[in-house]
């Protein structure tokens, strides 16, 4: 019948397009992994970074999906780690932590669940305790101003600030005795 060898299912152009897409996906994945090396990232941070690098939205979505499947991107784990790090090194209020996590694209439900175990009074005390020694020589008015400002700057509300200030005054008095 004069039939030639069967034509491949895809044309050469389609094969090149698929190969190009695979290369773009591999490049996007490597770029994402490099961005994860210094610290964990939220999904939004990663999306913004890949977009900034000029990676098209389709490839970005596939890369995000792959990273999530491989458990390299997880907003819940990110929020918990973020809060744990803040608690350890720079305690802040629920309000301040919520604000920071929202900026990173974390869903409010995840934020609230991640903050459930955090005692704001304990966080405030951890934030201020190392500074009490630095401020021990100040008169009561200046000491109060230092304590209250330090706590307010970390987002703590008045009730937490005043309770922590009273505890700091008590601690200072005990150290002086």
PALOMAR-391384 format. One record per residue (C-alpha): chain; x, y, z. Coordinates in steps of 0.25 Angstrom, whole numbers, plus 5000, padded with zeros to 4 digits. Layout:
<sites>
@pavex->A px->X py->Y pz->Z $
...
</sites>
This chain:
<sites>
@pavex->A px->5000 py->5000 pz->5000 $
@pavex->A px->5011 py->5010 pz->5000 $
@pavex->A px->5010 py->5012 pz->5015 $
@pavex->A px->5022 py->5019 pz->5021 $
@pavex->A px->5027 py->5016 pz->5035 $
@pavex->A px->5017 py->5020 pz->5046 $
@pavex->A px->5018 py->5035 pz->5050 $
@pavex->A px->5021 py->5037 pz->5064 $
@pavex->A px->5009 py->5041 pz->5072 $
@pavex->A px->5015 py->5055 pz->5075 $
@pavex->A px->5022 py->5064 pz->5065 $
@pavex->A px->5036 py->5068 pz->5067 $
@pavex->A px->5031 py->5082 pz->5071 $
@pavex->A px->5023 py->5076 pz->5082 $
@pavex->A px->5034 py->5068 pz->5087 $
@pavex->A px->5043 py->5080 pz->5087 $
@pavex->A px->5032 py->5088 pz->5095 $
@pavex->A px->5031 py->5076 pz->5105 $
@pavex->A px->5046 py->5076 pz->5107 $
@pavex->A px->5046 py->5091 pz->5109 $
@pavex->A px->5036 py->5090 pz->5119 $
@pavex->A px->5043 py->5079 pz->5126 $
@pavex->A px->5056 py->5087 pz->5126 $
@pavex->A px->5048 py->5099 pz->5132 $
@pavex->A px->5042 py->5091 pz->5143 $
@pavex->A px->5056 py->5085 pz->5147 $
@pavex->A px->5061 py->5099 pz->5147 $
@pavex->A px->5050 py->5104 pz->5156 $
@pavex->A px->5051 py->5092 pz->5165 $
@pavex->A px->5066 py->5095 pz->5167 $
@pavex->A px->5063 py->5110 pz->5169 $
@pavex->A px->5053 py->5106 pz->5180 $
@pavex->A px->5062 py->5097 pz->5187 $
@pavex->A px->5073 py->5107 pz->5188 $
@pavex->A px->5063 py->5117 pz->5194 $
@pavex->A px->5060 py->5107 pz->5204 $
@pavex->A px->5074 py->5104 pz->5209 $
@pavex->A px->5075 py->5116 pz->5219 $
@pavex->A px->5062 py->5114 pz->5225 $
@pavex->A px->5048 py->5108 pz->5223 $
@pavex->A px->5038 py->5117 pz->5215 $
@pavex->A px->5023 py->5118 pz->5214 $
@pavex->A px->5016 py->5115 pz->5201 $
@pavex->A px->5014 py->5130 pz->5198 $
@pavex->A px->5028 py->5133 pz->5200 $
@pavex->A px->5032 py->5122 pz->5190 $
@pavex->A px->5022 py->5126 pz->5180 $
@pavex->A px->5027 py->5141 pz->5181 $
@pavex->A px->5041 py->5137 pz->5180 $
@pavex->A px->5039 py->5128 pz->5167 $
@pavex->A px->5030 py->5139 pz->5161 $
@pavex->A px->5041 py->5149 pz->5164 $
@pavex->A px->5051 py->5140 pz->5157 $
@pavex->A px->5043 py->5140 pz->5144 $
@pavex->A px->5037 py->5126 pz->5145 $
@pavex->A px->5024 py->5125 pz->5138 $
@pavex->A px->5011 py->5122 pz->5147 $
@pavex->A px->5009 py->5108 pz->5141 $
@pavex->A px->5023 py->5104 pz->5145 $
@pavex->A px->5022 py->5111 pz->5158 $
@pavex->A px->5009 py->5103 pz->5162 $
@pavex->A px->5015 py->5090 pz->5158 $
@pavex->A px->5028 py->5093 pz->5166 $
@pavex->A px->5020 py->5097 pz->5178 $
@pavex->A px->5011 py->5084 pz->5177 $
@pavex->A px->5024 py->5076 pz->5176 $
@pavex->A px->5030 py->5083 pz->5188 $
@pavex->A px->5017 py->5081 pz->5196 $
@pavex->A px->5017 py->5066 pz->5192 $
@pavex->A px->5031 py->5064 pz->5197 $
@pavex->A px->5028 py->5071 pz->5210 $
@pavex->A px->5038 py->5082 pz->5207 $
@pavex->A px->5027 py->5093 pz->5207 $
@pavex->A px->5016 py->5092 pz->5218 $
@pavex->A px->5010 py->5105 pz->5224 $
@pavex->A px->5006 py->5098 pz->5237 $
@pavex->A px->5020 py->5093 pz->5239 $
@pavex->A px->5025 py->5106 pz->5235 $
@pavex->A px->5016 py->5114 pz->5245 $
@pavex->A px->5020 py->5105 pz->5256 $
@pavex->A px->5035 py->5106 pz->5254 $
@pavex->A px->5034 py->5121 pz->5252 $
@pavex->A px->5026 py->5122 pz->5265 $
@pavex->A px->5036 py->5113 pz->5272 $
@pavex->A px->5048 py->5121 pz->5267 $
@pavex->A px->5042 py->5134 pz->5272 $
@pavex->A px->5038 py->5128 pz->5285 $
@pavex->A px->5053 py->5124 pz->5287 $
@pavex->A px->5060 py->5136 pz->5282 $
@pavex->A px->5051 py->5148 pz->5281 $
@pavex->A px->5038 py->5145 pz->5289 $
@pavex->A px->5026 py->5154 pz->5283 $
@pavex->A px->5011 py->5155 pz->5286 $
@pavex->A px->5001 py->5147 pz->5278 $
@pavex->A px->4997 py->5160 pz->5271 $
@pavex->A px->5011 py->5162 pz->5266 $
@pavex->A px->5013 py->5147 pz->5262 $
@pavex->A px->4999 py->5147 pz->5255 $
@pavex->A px->5003 py->5160 pz->5247 $
@pavex->A px->5017 py->5154 pz->5243 $
@pavex->A px->5011 py->5141 pz->5239 $
@pavex->A px->4999 py->5147 pz->5231 $
@pavex->A px->5010 py->5155 pz->5223 $
@pavex->A px->5016 py->5142 pz->5220 $
@pavex->A px->5003 py->5137 pz->5214 $
@pavex->A px->4999 py->5127 pz->5226 $
@pavex->A px->4984 py->5125 pz->5227 $
@pavex->A px->4978 py->5130 pz->5240 $
@pavex->A px->4973 py->5117 pz->5244 $
@pavex->A px->4987 py->5111 pz->5244 $
@pavex->A px->4992 py->5123 pz->5251 $
@pavex->A px->4982 py->5122 pz->5263 $
@pavex->A px->4984 py->5107 pz->5264 $
@pavex->A px->4999 py->5109 pz->5264 $
@pavex->A px->4998 py->5119 pz->5275 $
@pavex->A px->4989 py->5111 pz->5284 $
@pavex->A px->5000 py->5106 pz->5293 $
@pavex->A px->5007 py->5119 pz->5295 $
@pavex->A px->5005 py->5127 pz->5308 $
@pavex->A px->5007 py->5141 pz->5305 $
@pavex->A px->5010 py->5145 pz->5320 $
@pavex->A px->5022 py->5134 pz->5319 $
@pavex->A px->5026 py->5140 pz->5306 $
@pavex->A px->5026 py->5154 pz->5311 $
@pavex->A px->5034 py->5150 pz->5323 $
@pavex->A px->5045 py->5143 pz->5315 $
@pavex->A px->5046 py->5155 pz->5306 $
@pavex->A px->5048 py->5164 pz->5318 $
@pavex->A px->5056 py->5156 pz->5328 $
@pavex->A px->5070 py->5157 pz->5322 $
@pavex->A px->5068 py->5172 pz->5322 $
@pavex->A px->5064 py->5174 pz->5337 $
@pavex->A px->5079 py->5173 pz->5340 $
@pavex->A px->5083 py->5184 pz->5330 $
@pavex->A px->5072 py->5193 pz->5336 $
@pavex->A px->5074 py->5190 pz->5351 $
@pavex->A px->5080 py->5204 pz->5355 $
@pavex->A px->5068 py->5212 pz->5349 $
@pavex->A px->5058 py->5219 pz->5357 $
@pavex->A px->5044 py->5212 pz->5357 $
@pavex->A px->5038 py->5222 pz->5347 $
@pavex->A px->5050 py->5220 pz->5337 $
@pavex->A px->5050 py->5205 pz->5340 $
@pavex->A px->5035 py->5204 pz->5337 $
@pavex->A px->5036 py->5212 pz->5324 $
@pavex->A px->5047 py->5203 pz->5319 $
@pavex->A px->5039 py->5190 pz->5323 $
@pavex->A px->5026 py->5195 pz->5317 $
@pavex->A px->5033 py->5201 pz->5304 $
@pavex->A px->5041 py->5188 pz->5302 $
@pavex->A px->5028 py->5179 pz->5303 $
@pavex->A px->5019 py->5189 pz->5295 $
@pavex->A px->5030 py->5189 pz->5284 $
@pavex->A px->5028 py->5174 pz->5283 $
@pavex->A px->5013 py->5175 pz->5282 $
@pavex->A px->5008 py->5171 pz->5296 $
@pavex->A px->4995 py->5178 pz->5301 $
@pavex->A px->4994 py->5186 pz->5313 $
@pavex->A px->4989 py->5175 pz->5323 $
@pavex->A px->5001 py->5166 pz->5319 $
@pavex->A px->5011 py->5178 pz->5320 $
@pavex->A px->5006 py->5183 pz->5334 $
@pavex->A px->5006 py->5169 pz->5339 $
@pavex->A px->5020 py->5166 pz->5334 $
@pavex->A px->5024 py->5180 pz->5339 $
@pavex->A px->5019 py->5176 pz->5353 $
@pavex->A px->5027 py->5163 pz->5353 $
@pavex->A px->5039 py->5170 pz->5348 $
@pavex->A px->5038 py->5180 pz->5360 $
@pavex->A px->5036 py->5168 pz->5370 $
@pavex->A px->5049 py->5161 pz->5363 $
@pavex->A px->5057 py->5174 pz->5364 $
@pavex->A px->5053 py->5176 pz->5379 $
@pavex->A px->5057 py->5162 pz->5382 $
@pavex->A px->5070 py->5164 pz->5375 $
@pavex->A px->5073 py->5176 pz->5383 $
@pavex->A px->5069 py->5170 pz->5397 $
</sites>
